[in-house]
Amino acid sequence: MAEDDYFQAEQNARLVLNAEQYYRSMFQGRVSSWNLRDTHMADTLDALVAHHARQGRSAKVVVWAHNSHVGDARATQMGREGELNLGQLARERHPGDAFLVGFSTHTGTVTAATDWGAPAERKRVRPSLPGSYERLFHETAQERFLLLAPGKTPALQPPRLQRAIGVIYRPDTERLSHYFEARLGAQFDAVLHYDVTRAVEPLERGSLWDDREPPETYPTGI
């Protein structure tokens, strides 16, 4: 068996094992299942780097994931509740070699579902809440910008609200479902802010996703 084929088979076996543990843990609580999932992400990252190293290639890896996975959990409400994530593990396992980049937006549209397993929809993002990092960036009146080394910016050290939109977006319960406290200066090495974001277009559009503008009052109609 070629080395690449062996590596892929090994990764598939690891995925099956970790998936069994993950689904078992889902019945025990969110923290344990979340930690298993992000530890699997970090283990996969390390396995890819090691695989390339065995082939004599020095690997630089770019991982694309939601902010809640990429930002260092130790600087967030998640960490205080016992959760870890990929960004934290990358920093711990590869000190000085991990560079964590976050994304931020004030409003716009996103592609997300209302529930797990539900179809993708094009949803309008509500304007960010006062007191949040997103609102702070919006008040700069810049359409987009890159913020490097936020850890050196005094205004980004105290805890503020931060919005996380992932696979699920529920605008009607946004404060409870999508905001948590974070210290952005310790969470990321850089942040990209787009004041108005535009939804990713799926390759196959379902009946709930189209390119028309979502209603201003979506989803409540009130």
C-alpha positions in Angstrom: 0.0 0.0 0.0 1.3 3.5 -0.9 2.1 5.8 1.9 -0.7 8.2 1.0 -3.2 5.4 0.8 -2.1 4.1 4.2 -2.4 7.6 5.7 -5.9 8.0 4.3 -7.0 4.6 5.6 -5.6 5.4 9.0 -7.4 8.8 9.1 -10.7 7.1 8.1 -10.3 4.6 10.9 -9.5 7.4 13.4 -12.6 9.3 12.2 -14.9 6.3 12.8 -13.4 5.8 16.3 -13.8 9.4 17.3 -17.2 9.7 15.8 -18.5 6.8 18.0 -17.1 8.6 21.1 -18.5 11.9 20.0 -22.1 10.6 19.5 -21.9 8.8 22.8 -20.8 12.0 24.6 -23.7 14.0 23.0 -26.0 12.3 25.5 -23.7 13.4 28.4 -23.5 17.1 27.8 -22.4 19.8 25.3 -18.9 20.4 26.8 -17.7 16.8 26.5 -18.9 16.4 22.9 -17.5 19.8 21.9 -14.1 19.0 23.3 -14.0 15.7 21.6 -14.8 17.3 18.2 -12.2 20.1 18.5 -9.6 17.6 19.8 -10.2 15.5 16.7 -9.7 18.6 14.6 -6.4 19.3 16.3 -5.3 15.6 16.0 -6.1 15.7 12.3 -4.1 18.8 11.8 -1.1 17.3 13.6 -1.4 14.1 11.6 -1.4 16.0 8.3 1.7 17.9 9.3 3.5 14.7 10.4 2.5 13.0 7.2 4.1 15.7 5.1 7.2 15.8 7.3 7.7 12.0 6.7 7.7 12.8 3.0 10.4 15.4 3.4 8.1 18.3 3.0 7.8 21.2 5.4 4.1 21.8 5.7 2.4 25.1 6.3 -1.3 24.4 6.9 -4.2 26.8 6.6 -7.4 25.7 8.5 -10.7 27.4 7.7 -13.2 27.1 10.5 -15.8 29.2 12.4 -14.5 31.8 14.9 -15.7 29.6 17.8 -13.2 26.9 16.7 -10.4 29.2 15.6 -10.2 31.7 18.4 -8.4 30.7 21.6 -11.1 29.4 23.9 -9.1 30.4 27.0 -9.9 34.0 26.2 -13.7 33.4 26.0 -16.7 32.5 28.1 -16.4 29.0 26.5 -13.1 28.4 28.2 -14.5 29.4 31.6 -17.2 26.8 31.1 -14.7 24.1 30.5 -14.6 24.1 26.7 -11.4 24.0 24.6 -11.1 24.4 20.9 -8.8 24.1 17.9 -7.2 27.5 18.3 -6.2 26.8 21.9 -4.8 23.4 21.1 -2.9 24.7 18.1 -1.2 27.4 20.3 -0.5 24.9 23.1 0.9 22.2 20.7 2.8 24.6 18.4 3.8 27.6 20.5 4.9 30.5 18.3 3.9 28.7 15.1 0.1 29.1 15.2 -1.5 32.4 13.9 -5.2 32.7 14.6 -7.3 35.0 12.4 -10.9 35.9 13.2 -13.7 37.4 11.1 -16.2 40.0 12.2 -19.2 41.6 10.7 -21.9 44.2 11.7 -24.7 43.1 9.4 -25.5 41.6 5.9 -26.4 38.0 5.0 -25.2 34.5 5.8 -25.9 31.0 4.6 -27.0 29.0 7.6 -29.7 26.6 8.8 -32.3 27.2 11.4 -31.7 23.8 13.1 -29.2 20.9 12.8 -30.1 18.8 9.7 -32.3 21.6 8.3 -31.7 23.0 4.8 -29.4 26.0 4.2 -31.1 29.3 4.0 -30.0 32.8 3.1 -30.5 34.8 6.3 -30.2 38.4 7.1 -27.8 39.2 9.9 -29.2 41.5 12.5 -27.1 44.7 13.3 -24.6 44.0 16.0 -25.6 44.7 19.6 -24.3 47.8 21.5 -21.3 46.9 23.7 -20.1 44.2 21.3 -16.8 44.0 19.4 -18.8 44.0 16.2 -20.5 47.3 17.1 -17.2 48.8 18.2 -15.7 48.0 14.7 -18.9 49.3 13.0 -18.4 52.6 14.8 -15.1 53.1 13.0 -17.1 53.8 9.9 -14.7 51.7 7.8 -16.2 49.3 5.3 -13.5 46.7 5.9 -10.1 46.5 7.6 -7.4 44.1 8.9 -6.5 44.5 12.6 -3.1 43.0 13.4 -1.8 42.2 16.9 -5.1 43.1 18.7 -3.3 42.0 21.9 -1.4 45.4 21.8 -4.6 47.5 21.5 -5.8 48.5 25.0 -9.5 48.9 23.9 -9.6 45.2 23.0 -8.4 43.8 26.3 -11.5 44.0 28.5 -14.3 41.4 27.9 -17.0 42.4 25.5 -19.8 40.6 23.8 -18.8 38.8 20.6 -21.1 37.2 18.0 -20.6 33.7 16.7 -22.6 32.5 13.6 -21.9 29.0 12.5 -23.9 26.2 10.8 -27.0 27.5 12.7 -28.3 31.1 12.8 -31.4 32.0 14.8 -32.0 35.7 14.6 -35.1 35.6 16.8 -33.0 34.4 19.8 -29.7 36.0 18.7 -28.6 37.4 22.1 -29.0 34.0 23.8 -28.0 31.8 20.9 -25.0 33.7 19.3 -23.4 36.1 21.8 -20.8 35.3 24.4 -18.1 37.2 26.3 -14.5 37.3 24.9 -11.2 39.1 25.2 -10.4 39.6 21.6 -6.9 40.8 22.2 -6.0 37.3 23.6 -8.3 35.4 21.4 -6.8 36.2 18.0 -3.6 37.2 16.4 -5.4 39.2 13.7 -9.0 40.1 12.9 -10.7 40.9 9.5 -13.8 43.0 9.8 -16.3 43.4 7.0 -19.0 45.8 8.0 -21.5 44.3 5.6 -21.1 40.6 4.8 -22.6 38.6 1.9 -23.8 35.0 2.1 -21.7 32.2 0.6 -23.6 30.9 -2.4 -24.1 27.1 -2.3 -23.3 25.1 -5.5 -26.7 23.5 -5.3 -29.4 26.0 -4.2 -32.3 24.5 -2.3 -35.8 25.9 -2.2 -35.0 28.0 0.9 -32.0 29.7 -0.7 -32.2 32.2 -3.5 -30.4 35.4 -4.6 -33.3 37.7 -3.7 -32.9 40.0 -0.8 -34.2 38.4 2.5 -37.1 40.3 4.1 -36.1 43.0 6.6 -38.1 41.3 9.3 -37.0 37.7 8.6 -37.8 35.3 10.2 -40.6 36.6 12.5 -42.5 38.9 10.2 -43.3 41.2 13.1 
